[in-house]
Amino acid sequence: MSDERRKIMRVLSGETLTPPPLWLMRQAGRYLPEYRETRARAGSFLDLCYTPDHAVEVTMQPIRRYGFDAAILFSDILVIPDALKRNVRFTEGHGPQMDPIDEAGILALKPDGAIAYLEPVMETVRRLRRDLPDETTLLGFCGAPWTVATYMIAGHGTPDQAPARLFAYRHPKAFEHLLMLLADISADYLVAQIDAGADAVQIFDSWAGVLGEREFDAFAVTPVARMIASVKARRPQARIIAFAKGAGYLLKNYRRKTGADAIGLDWSVPLAFAVELQKDGPVQGNLDPMRVVAGGKALEDGIDDILQQLGNGPLIFNLGHGITPQADPANVARLVERVRGWRK
């Protein structure tokens, strides 16, 4: 079908809708009892991601429960290094881990066959587009090269990504090679998701906020711009949301420099600044996930502030980062009800 009934696609084309459409990052996740049941049946986390029966089920769960305007493919940003044979594994209590990479390892990376390795993800996308309501937007996604590279360098998550920052300073050519390789394979991955049925895609740069101005331009902007140019050269109709968490004032020129159709905003972005960013195109965000945990007046006030400030322009209502496991599903239901009931 055309995008006419899919509200999020209309906003991504620049329309202002009242009330705005909404979805939540990590809307399929541990706060839902049905997710926890499926996760237990799946075995490992990567088995959950790579088994279409399970991945479709957990993607559909929040759509059935809340009727969000978008479903986002259930997967993980680290399937790219997994496809590059970096021995990715997820261990309880320790998060994602993989074999750390060095200069020699970067030069030895062979992207051939990586997209074929991710065919189970494409099968999930195909099934989702078939099973979702016609009016529901299907979002694909990937991690931004900088964020993915931080895990590849350290072999695990770190509080400030010091290992990747230090590596970039000491080995600039090797690090640039890694970022560009990740940009190219990630662009191929997004094109494959679009061809499989994704309506739009989001690029998650979850660790953009640790970068200084010069590094943000080199490590966050340049690779994402390369990705978006590559995707749009092959699929001109593609709509792309870029989310550089923690980037703050550096978001001012992020849309223009990257070519993104919309930019995601974390909860630390002041709404007055968000209004300025919205003058250049659609924005997405930016409720503090802790307000969903708190519920009550904290939740209602946060929702109302965003709607009052950003509801007069193209807005996709969302959180400023992923929903947390301790969120009460009833509070999510109240969030949906309050957003859907809003009128100017």
Secondary structure per residue as TSV (DSSP state, phi and psi in degrees):
chain	resnum	aa	ss	phi	psi
A	1	M	-	360.0	167.6
A	2	S	-	-76.3	174.3
A	3	D	G	-79.6	0.1
A	4	E	G	-58.8	-36.1
A	5	R	G	-90.8	-11.8
A	6	R	-	-90.3	104.7
A	7	K	H	-61.1	-39.9
A	8	I	H	-64.4	-35.9
A	9	M	H	-66.0	-34.4
A	10	R	H	-65.7	-42.1
A	11	V	H	-65.1	-40.3
A	12	L	H	-64.3	-18.8
A	13	S	T	-91.4	1.9
A	14	G	T	107.8	0.4
A	15	E	-	-75.5	151.2
A	16	T	-	-104.6	122.9
A	17	L	-	-117.1	143.2
A	18	T	S	-125.9	119.9
A	19	P	S	-71.2	162.6
A	20	P	-	-72.0	150.9
A	21	P	-	-67.9	160.6
A	22	L	B	-145.4	150.6
A	23	W	-	-150.6	170.1
A	24	L	-	-128.6	132.3
A	25	M	T	-60.9	137.4
A	26	R	T	60.9	31.5
A	27	Q	-	-63.8	-26.0
A	28	A	S	-96.8	105.8
A	29	G	S	-172.0	-167.6
A	30	R	T	-68.6	-13.2
A	31	Y	T	-72.8	-15.2
A	32	L	S	-97.6	128.5
A	33	P	H	-61.6	-34.6
A	34	E	H	-67.4	-31.1
A	35	Y	H	-66.0	-45.8
A	36	R	H	-60.8	-35.8
A	37	E	H	-66.2	-44.7
A	38	T	H	-65.9	-41.1
A	39	R	H	-59.7	-40.1
A	40	A	H	-65.6	-36.4
A	41	R	H	-72.4	-30.0
A	42	A	H	-71.6	-28.5
A	43	G	-	94.4	-117.1
A	44	S	S	-79.0	161.6
A	45	F	H	-63.0	-41.0
A	46	L	H	-66.1	-32.7
A	47	D	H	-62.6	-37.2
A	48	L	H	-62.1	-42.6
A	49	C	H	-70.1	-37.3
A	50	Y	H	-96.5	-2.5
A	51	T	-	-101.7	105.8
A	52	P	H	-53.8	-37.8
A	53	D	H	-56.8	-45.9
A	54	H	H	-73.2	-44.2
A	55	A	H	-64.4	-39.6
A	56	V	H	-63.6	-45.0
A	57	E	H	-59.2	-49.0
A	58	V	H	-71.9	-28.6
A	59	T	H	-66.5	-37.5
A	60	M	H	-77.8	-23.7
A	61	Q	H	-54.7	-50.9
A	62	P	H	-70.3	-22.7
A	63	I	H	-69.8	-44.1
A	64	R	H	-63.1	-40.7
A	65	R	H	-76.2	-41.9
A	66	Y	H	-119.7	-15.2
A	67	G	-	65.6	37.5
A	68	F	-	-55.3	157.6
A	69	D	S	-79.3	-11.0
A	70	A	E	-141.2	145.6
A	71	A	E	-107.6	134.8
A	72	I	E	-108.3	129.4
A	73	L	-	-42.5	131.3
A	74	F	-	-84.8	116.3
A	75	S	-	-162.8	-152.4
A	76	D	-	-150.9	150.9
A	77	I	T	-67.1	-18.8
A	78	L	T	-90.3	9.5
A	79	V	H	-68.2	-23.1
A	80	I	H	-66.9	-54.7
A	81	P	H	-62.1	-28.7
A	82	D	H	-63.9	-42.2
A	83	A	H	-67.3	-21.9
A	84	L	T	-90.2	11.0
A	85	K	T	65.2	45.3
A	86	R	-	-98.6	17.2
A	87	N	-	57.5	52.2
A	88	V	-	-73.6	135.4
A	89	R	E	-147.9	154.6
A	90	F	E	-118.5	119.9
A	91	T	E	-115.9	137.4
A	92	E	T	-58.6	128.0
A	93	G	T	85.4	-9.8
A	94	H	T	-121.1	-11.3
A	95	G	E	73.6	-165.5
A	96	P	E	-71.3	142.0
A	97	Q	E	-139.0	151.9
A	98	M	-	-155.6	172.3
A	99	D	-	-70.7	123.4
A	100	P	-	-60.5	148.8
A	101	I	-	-110.6	145.7
A	102	D	-	-119.8	-172.1
A	103	E	H	-56.5	-48.1
A	104	A	H	-62.6	-39.8
A	105	G	H	-64.4	-38.0
A	106	I	H	-62.8	-45.9
A	107	L	H	-68.7	-21.9
A	108	A	H	-88.5	-7.2
A	109	L	-	-60.9	134.3
A	110	K	-	-123.0	105.6
A	111	P	-	-75.1	-12.2
A	112	D	T	-58.2	129.8
A	113	G	T	90.0	-7.9
A	114	A	H	-65.4	-42.6
A	115	I	H	-67.5	-38.5
A	116	A	H	-62.2	-36.6
A	117	Y	H	-60.2	-31.6
A	118	L	T	-91.3	14.9
A	119	E	H	-55.8	-35.1
A	120	P	H	-58.1	-32.1
A	121	V	H	-65.8	-42.2
A	122	M	H	-65.0	-36.8
A	123	E	H	-63.0	-38.9
A	124	T	H	-60.5	-44.9
A	125	V	H	-60.7	-45.4
A	126	R	H	-59.6	-44.2
A	127	R	H	-66.6	-39.5
A	128	L	H	-62.7	-44.5
A	129	R	H	-63.3	-32.0
A	130	R	H	-71.3	-37.9
A	131	D	H	-90.0	-24.3
A	132	L	S	-71.3	152.4
A	133	P	-	-58.1	147.5
A	134	D	T	-56.4	-33.9
A	135	E	T	-81.2	-5.8
A	136	T	S	-90.5	123.4
A	137	T	E	-70.2	139.1
A	138	L	E	-106.4	118.8
A	139	L	E	-101.8	129.4
A	140	G	E	-94.9	176.6
A	141	F	E	-165.6	167.8
A	142	C	E	-155.5	169.3
A	143	G	E	-83.2	150.8
A	144	A	-	-72.8	151.7
A	145	P	H	-53.7	-42.4
A	146	W	H	-59.5	-49.5
A	147	T	H	-64.7	-43.6
A	148	V	H	-62.9	-40.7
A	149	A	H	-62.6	-34.1
A	150	T	H	-61.0	-39.1
A	151	Y	H	-71.6	-36.4
A	152	M	H	-67.8	-38.1
A	153	I	H	-69.8	-50.0
A	154	A	H	-80.0	-28.1
A	155	G	S	86.5	0.2
A	156	H	B	-170.4	173.6
A	157	G	-	-75.5	147.0
A	158	T	-	-133.5	159.7
A	159	P	S	-64.7	-34.6
A	160	D	S	-131.0	9.6
A	161	Q	-	55.6	34.1
A	162	A	H	-58.0	-39.8
A	163	P	H	-58.5	-43.9
A	164	A	H	-69.6	-39.1
A	165	R	H	-63.9	-43.8
A	166	L	H	-65.1	-42.7
A	167	F	H	-60.1	-42.2
A	168	A	H	-62.9	-37.6
A	169	Y	H	-70.9	-39.7
A	170	R	H	-79.7	-31.6
A	171	H	-	-131.6	63.7
A	172	P	H	-60.2	-38.5
A	173	K	H	-70.3	-42.6
A	174	A	H	-64.9	-39.4
A	175	F	H	-67.9	-41.1
A	176	E	H	-61.0	-41.3
A	177	H	H	-58.9	-43.6
A	178	L	H	-62.4	-46.6
A	179	L	H	-61.8	-43.3
A	180	M	H	-69.1	-38.0
A	181	L	H	-62.3	-44.6
A	182	L	H	-64.6	-37.9
A	183	A	H	-61.2	-43.6
A	184	D	H	-70.4	-44.0
A	185	I	H	-69.6	-34.4
A	186	S	H	-68.2	-36.7
A	187	A	H	-63.2	-43.0
A	188	D	H	-60.0	-40.3
A	189	Y	H	-64.1	-42.9
A	190	L	H	-66.8	-40.7
A	191	V	H	-60.8	-41.7
A	192	A	H	-62.8	-39.3
A	193	Q	H	-65.4	-41.8
A	194	I	H	-63.0	-43.7
A	195	D	H	-64.2	-29.8
A	196	A	H	-79.4	-13.5
A	197	G	T	133.8	-1.2
A	198	A	-	-67.2	134.7
A	199	D	S	-78.6	-37.3
A	200	A	E	-150.9	168.1
A	201	V	E	-136.7	154.4
A	202	Q	E	-122.1	138.7
A	203	I	E	-105.7	118.7
A	204	F	E	-96.1	113.0
A	205	D	E	-109.7	75.9
A	206	S	T	-66.8	-21.0
A	207	W	T	-112.9	21.1
A	208	A	G	-62.8	-27.1
A	209	G	G	-70.7	-9.9
A	210	V	G	-90.3	-0.4
A	211	L	-	-95.0	142.2
A	212	G	-	-75.4	175.7
A	213	E	H	-60.0	-49.7
A	214	R	H	-64.2	-42.9
A	215	E	H	-68.9	-36.5
A	216	F	I	-58.5	-44.0
A	217	D	I	-64.7	-42.4
A	218	A	I	-78.3	-40.3
A	219	F	I	-98.2	-28.7
A	220	A	I	-103.2	-46.4
A	221	V	I	-75.9	-53.8
A	222	T	H	-59.2	-48.6
A	223	P	H	-65.8	-38.0
A	224	V	H	-68.2	-39.1
A	225	A	H	-61.1	-40.4
A	226	R	H	-62.3	-44.1
A	227	M	H	-60.4	-50.6
A	228	I	H	-64.2	-41.5
A	229	A	H	-60.9	-40.7
A	230	S	H	-66.0	-45.1
A	231	V	H	-63.4	-47.4
A	232	K	H	-71.6	-26.6
A	233	A	H	-64.8	-34.6
A	234	R	H	-93.1	-32.1
A	235	R	-	-131.7	79.4
A	236	P	T	-57.6	-24.2
A	237	Q	T	-80.8	-6.7
A	238	A	-	-59.8	139.1
A	239	R	E	-113.4	130.0
A	240	I	E	-129.9	128.2
A	241	I	E	-102.2	130.1
A	242	A	E	-113.3	128.1
A	243	F	E	-122.5	102.7
A	244	A	E	-104.8	89.9
A	245	K	T	-65.3	133.0
A	246	G	T	80.9	6.9
A	247	A	-	-75.1	-19.3
A	248	G	G	56.6	-130.2
A	249	Y	G	-61.9	-23.5
A	250	L	G	-67.0	-10.5
A	251	L	G	-71.3	-13.6
A	252	K	G	-52.9	-42.8
A	253	N	G	-112.3	11.0
A	254	Y	H	-64.5	-43.4
A	255	R	H	-62.3	-48.3
A	256	R	H	-63.3	-41.7
A	257	K	H	-74.0	-31.5
A	258	T	H	-93.7	-25.1
A	259	G	T	84.1	13.1
A	260	A	-	-66.8	146.2
A	261	D	S	-76.9	-32.9
A	262	A	E	-143.4	154.4
A	263	I	E	-121.4	135.5
A	264	G	E	-84.1	143.7
A	265	L	-	-120.1	131.1
A	266	D	-	-81.1	171.3
A	267	W	T	-69.0	-14.9
A	268	S	T	-82.9	-7.3
A	269	V	S	-74.4	119.2
A	270	P	-	-60.6	140.0
A	271	L	H	-63.5	-31.8
A	272	A	H	-62.5	-39.4
A	273	F	H	-69.7	-38.5
A	274	A	H	-60.2	-38.1
A	275	V	H	-60.6	-41.4
A	276	E	H	-64.6	-42.7
A	277	L	H	-64.0	-33.9
A	278	Q	H	-68.4	-21.8
A	279	K	T	-63.8	-22.9
A	280	D	T	-93.9	-6.0
A	281	G	S	151.1	-177.1
A	282	P	-	-61.7	145.3
A	283	V	E	-123.7	158.6
A	284	Q	E	-132.3	133.8
A	285	G	E	143.7	-157.1
A	286	N	E	-143.5	46.5
A	287	L	E	-68.6	135.5
A	288	D	-	-62.9	123.0
A	289	P	H	-57.1	-25.7
A	290	M	H	-68.1	-23.5
A	291	R	H	-67.6	-30.4
A	292	V	H	-70.8	-35.9
A	293	V	H	-67.3	-43.5
A	294	A	H	-68.1	-40.9
A	295	G	-	68.8	-167.9
A	296	G	H	58.6	-140.2
A	297	K	H	-64.1	-35.9
A	298	A	H	-60.7	-41.7
A	299	L	H	-67.3	-47.9
A	300	E	H	-63.8	-43.3
A	301	D	H	-63.8	-41.1
A	302	G	H	-63.5	-43.3
A	303	I	H	-62.1	-48.2
A	304	D	H	-62.6	-40.6
A	305	D	H	-59.6	-44.8
A	306	I	H	-65.2	-46.0
A	307	L	H	-64.4	-41.2
A	308	Q	H	-67.2	-36.6
A	309	Q	H	-85.3	-37.0
A	310	L	H	-111.5	-5.6
A	311	G	T	-71.7	-10.2
A	312	N	T	-91.0	5.5
A	313	G	S	-136.6	-178.2
A	314	P	-	-68.2	113.0
A	315	L	E	-135.5	134.1
A	316	I	E	-108.2	114.7
A	317	F	E	-73.7	134.6
A	318	N	E	-160.1	178.3
A	319	L	E	-83.6	167.8
A	320	G	S	-85.9	-3.4
A	321	H	S	-168.6	-171.7
A	322	G	-	-70.5	149.4
A	323	I	-	-62.6	142.7
A	324	T	-	-95.5	155.4
A	325	P	T	-59.7	-27.1
A	326	Q	T	-83.6	1.1
A	327	A	-	-65.9	139.3
A	328	D	-	-82.3	124.1
A	329	P	H	-54.1	-29.6
A	330	A	H	-66.2	-34.0
A	331	N	H	-68.3	-34.4
A	332	V	H	-64.6	-40.8
A	333	A	H	-61.3	-39.8
A	334	R	H	-66.5	-36.9
A	335	L	H	-59.5	-49.6
A	336	V	H	-59.8	-44.6
A	337	E	H	-62.0	-42.4
A	338	R	H	-70.4	-41.1
A	339	V	H	-64.8	-45.3
A	340	R	H	-68.2	-24.6
A	341	G	T	-88.6	-1.2
A	342	W	-	-75.9	139.3
A	343	R	-	-134.9	147.0
A	344	K	-	-64.9	360.0
